[in-house]
């Protein structure tokens, strides 16, 4: 994910090895979420310039299988749903050409019906 994020030119990046659906931490873990948020905000003070990358020192407390099972029944984020239903858009995201048109829940490619 850091490579994709760098490709679109973000000025600063705080990386964390958490499941994509839980970037701040586990649900109802306010203390853990605050710690992640504080560490991320500290990056604003310490970043040396554009392209600065920091890997945050937090570890996910569950195995990948446990994290997947905990997410069963949780709706996909809009961006994940868009890329799942319209995979031909993935190269556009990698190149930074984010589509301006609204999400099409039917998943039809432009010009198709």
C-alpha positions in Angstrom: 0.0 0.0 0.0 2.8 2.5 0.7 4.0 2.2 -3.0 0.4 2.9 -4.3 0.0 5.9 -1.9 3.4 7.3 -2.9 2.5 6.9 -6.6 -0.4 9.4 -6.2 2.0 11.9 -4.6 1.0 12.3 -1.0 3.2 14.7 0.9 3.5 12.6 4.0 2.6 8.9 4.8 2.2 7.1 8.0 2.1 3.3 7.3 0.6 0.8 9.6 0.4 -3.0 9.4 -3.3 -3.2 10.2 -6.1 -4.7 8.1 -7.4 -2.3 5.4 -10.8 -2.1 7.0 -9.3 -1.0 10.4 -6.7 1.7 9.8 -7.0 3.1 13.4 -7.4 -0.2 15.2 -9.9 -2.6 16.7 -13.5 -1.5 17.2 -14.2 -0.1 20.7 -10.5 0.1 21.5 -10.5 3.9 22.1 -7.1 3.9 23.8 -5.4 2.0 21.0 -7.1 4.2 18.3 -6.0 7.3 20.1 -2.4 6.0 20.2 -2.4 5.4 16.5 -4.0 8.9 15.8 -1.4 10.6 18.1 1.5 8.9 16.3 0.0 9.8 12.9 -0.4 13.5 13.9 3.2 13.6 15.3 4.3 12.8 11.7 3.0 16.3 10.8 5.6 17.8 13.2 8.5 15.6 12.3 8.2 15.0 8.5 11.3 16.3 6.8 9.5 17.1 3.5 7.5 15.8 0.6 7.5 12.0 0.3 8.3 11.5 4.0 7.3 7.9 5.0 7.1 6.5 8.6 6.1 3.0 9.5 4.1 3.3 12.8 5.3 0.9 15.5 2.0 -0.9 16.1 1.2 -4.6 15.6 -2.2 -6.0 14.9 -3.2 -8.3 17.8 -4.9 -11.0 15.7 -3.8 -13.4 13.0 -4.8 -12.5 9.5 -7.5 -15.2 9.6 -8.9 -13.8 12.8 -9.1 -10.3 11.3 -10.8 -11.7 8.2 -13.4 -13.6 10.3 -14.1 -10.5 12.4 -14.9 -8.5 9.2 -17.4 -11.0 7.9 -20.7 -9.3 7.4 -19.2 -5.8 7.4 -19.9 -3.8 4.3 -17.0 -3.0 2.0 -15.8 0.5 1.9 -16.9 2.5 -1.2 -13.5 2.5 -2.8 -13.1 -1.3 -2.3 -16.6 -1.9 -3.7 -15.8 0.3 -6.7 -12.5 -1.5 -7.5 -14.2 -4.9 -6.9 -17.0 -4.1 -9.3 -14.9 -2.2 -11.9 -11.5 -3.7 -11.8 -10.5 -2.0 -15.0 -10.2 1.2 -12.9 -7.2 -0.2 -10.9 -4.5 1.1 -13.3 -6.1 4.5 -13.2 -5.7 4.5 -9.4 -2.1 3.4 -9.7 -1.4 6.3 -12.1 -3.3 8.8 -10.0 -6.1 9.3 -12.6 -9.0 9.0 -10.2 -12.3 8.8 -12.1 -14.4 12.0 -11.6 -17.7 10.3 -12.5 -19.9 8.9 -9.7 -19.7 5.3 -8.7 -21.8 3.0 -10.9 -23.2 0.2 -8.7 -24.1 -1.9 -11.7 -20.4 -2.1 -12.6 -20.8 -1.5 -16.3 -17.8 -0.2 -18.2 -18.1 3.1 -20.0 -20.1 2.5 -23.1 -21.5 -0.8 -21.9 -24.9 -1.6 -20.5 
